[in-house]
Amino acid sequence: MSLKKKYLKSKPVCKVTFELPKEAAPTNASVSLVGDFNNWDSNATPLTHRKSGVYNVTVDVAIEQEYAFRYLINGDVWENDWQADNYVPSHIPGVENSVVIV
């Protein structure tokens, strides 16, 4: 998993590419990015399955912010980003959310 950040010079926005490796989700899985930036809507930000087997999506987010997020696989399996910038407790005891800092 990885987070790639590209800061725009013309706007206070960062393009963040979220990537889930093929080892984390089966081929032809339904994978969504769910987090603060999309109001935790599991349908708002689907990831694309690439020929290499990875799933990814790029999201524009406001800079100087921290966003909690997780990946949702096939509507019932939650996965954190193994290379997130940070982790914070979620509202579920014993479960953490990944964090991206931009």
Secondary structure as the mmCIF struct_conf table of DSSP 4:
data_model
#
loop_
_struct_conf.conf_type_id
_struct_conf.id
_struct_conf.beg_label_comp_id
_struct_conf.beg_label_asym_id
_struct_conf.beg_label_seq_id
_struct_conf.end_label_comp_id
_struct_conf.end_label_asym_id
_struct_conf.end_label_seq_id
STRN STRN1 SER A 2 TYR A 7
BEND BEND1 LYS A 9 PRO A 12
STRN STRN2 VAL A 13 LEU A 20
TURN_TY1_P TURN_TY1_P1 LYS A 22 ALA A 24
BEND BEND2 ALA A 25 ALA A 25
TURN_TY1_P TURN_TY1_P2 THR A 27 ASN A 28
STRN STRN3 VAL A 31 GLY A 35
HELX_RH_3T_P HELX_RH_3T_P1 ASP A 36 ASN A 38
TURN_TY1_P TURN_TY1_P3 ASN A 39 TRP A 40
TURN_TY1_P TURN_TY1_P4 SER A 42 ALA A 44
STRN STRN4 PRO A 46 PRO A 46
HELX_LH_PP_P HELX_LH_PP_P1 LEU A 47 LEU A 47
STRN STRN5 THR A 48 HIS A 49
HELX_LH_PP_P HELX_LH_PP_P2 ARG A 50 ARG A 50
TURN_TY1_P TURN_TY1_P5 LYS A 51 SER A 52
BEND BEND3 GLY A 53 GLY A 53
STRN STRN6 TYR A 55 ALA A 62
BEND BEND4 ILE A 63 GLU A 64
STRN STRN7 GLU A 66 ILE A 73
TURN_TY1_P TURN_TY1_P6 ASN A 74 ASP A 76
STRN STRN8 VAL A 77 GLU A 79
TURN_TY1_P TURN_TY1_P7 TRP A 82 GLN A 83
BEND BEND5 ASP A 85 ASP A 85
STRN STRN9 ASN A 86 PRO A 89
BEND BEND6 HIS A 91 ILE A 92
TURN_TY1_P TURN_TY1_P8 PRO A 93 GLY A 94
STRN STRN10 GLU A 96 ILE A 101
#
